[in-house]
Amino acid sequence: MAVGRLVGYRRLSVSTELSTQWWRDAVIYQVYPRSFADADGDGIGDLPGITARLSHLAELGADAVWLSPFYPSPQADAGYDVSDYRDVDPLFGRLSDFDAMVARAHELGLRVIVDLVPNHTSDEHLWFQAALAAGPGSPERDRYVFRDEPNDWGSMFGGSAWSQVEDGQWYLHLFDAKQPDLNWDNPEVRAEFADVLRFWLDRGVDGFRVDVAHGLVKRWEPPSDEVAAPPPAVPDGPEPMWDQEGVHDIYRSWREIVDEYPGERILVAEAWVDPIERMARYVRPDEMHQAFNFAYLLAPWSAGDIREVIGSSIAACREVGAPTTWVLSNHDVVRHPSRFGYADGTLPRNGIAAGDPQPDEALGLRRGRAATVLMLALPGVAYLYQGEELGLPEHTTLPDDARQDPTWARSGHAVAGRDGCRVPVPWTAGGPSYGFGPGERSWLPQPPAWDRYALDGQRGVTGSTYELYREALRVRRAYGLGAGTLAWWEEAGPDVVGFRNGDVLVVANTGAEPVQLPVGARVLLASGELDPQGRVPADTTVWVLA
Ligand code: NOJ
């Protein structure tokens, strides 16, 4: 297996010179470094732990790994508060561990995408410390957004988006107070990030996932005595802090940088914008390569909604010549089996607490598997989040005193937040921390009875979620589904998402009634068993040749 993939990578890296666009149909696996594998036993995952487990991704059949931040950081937002963009936090290892991880990934045929956090730094970044020391009106303050008066903008984590410093000025932070927003009108900020991109490109990374890509440029009301500028040809997003047209110039300049390097290095937008046509503006030919399709992620488990979002996404991306980028789970949202685990269709948005209505675990897993099998048949790119290949649900009963997401504190404990999807991965059924690390410690407690999700109990077991994912990736590759095209299946009823992708007919049943397959259909893959009449039961997806 490893040898085959290695050869595959060599072939790929040669052919990328000829411009093979690997990123158009790839399957990319997200690693959340704190929670993937802990080599040194301090209870927090690390780069050596990741390196040791990378073969898991290759065996699964992924094409690339995306790592959430591992840079030096006070960890006020689990590393999305970066204090040094060119190093590794000692929690996770050293730069040499990073290099070893990249080398191992490339040896296994996996490309490596790292996270870039350009909207804000940590308040412990040298620049912010210098801004505090230098005082109002200084060039140091101009790298951030300092004002004499705050406005009414709110932080995404709750409360005001402004905090006051000792001399009375206020600084903007769209997230935590420890994440001051940078001023992207300042050329020094632009130059710095161009250099950071090159730093990691030179170290061999294959791309960047760009955090808060829709937030860098803000629209400020002109002073009342100024003549208003004529309205722009393309209107900005309605909210002054999101989706302003100015961000696109930044991505055009970054595209030029990544294109200087061989091997089709990529930029991926994390841009929570709608409608989908605005998301597609981030993936125009001279901008980014991919943008997460959050409209798809947010869709309920209902055929009508899913069909609608698939159709509009493919149309919007086709308009700009970009692939669609499907995703169901990540480190910011309730894991999809738990999201779909409410019989009444409730969709929890920002965590689930012990006192909240609890999802039905079995129903959620069934739908979660069906949703994944549906997603992996769609043309385009697919992102997987660590642990979903084990069927992991959200941890919905975390003790309050274990919660670390700043949302929890900033919302006055009203919003549970994202810790429940960040719990360390169970690798083995027995043993302390389910094999996450050598000891008992794990930075968030793992639920009792997670041994039933552990990898070692699923490997080689027919019907396990792990084997389902592996087989899905194998068949997806064999039939070229990622590079295919979608044609709706005319016979699909209202509760069915049905389409053909090349030779494969995909039937996902979100309703209660079983669905009849065409006569003679040969099943390639099924998320659950068919009924005794060979029909597709509720909450099940099949791929058939018919
Ligand atoms: C999006 C990241 O995915 C999230 O985890 C983080 O809290 C915010 N951006 C702020 O960086």
Residues whose N, C-alpha, C, O or C-beta is under 5 A from the ligand:
A	BS01	NOJ	D77 Y80 F175 D211 V212 D332
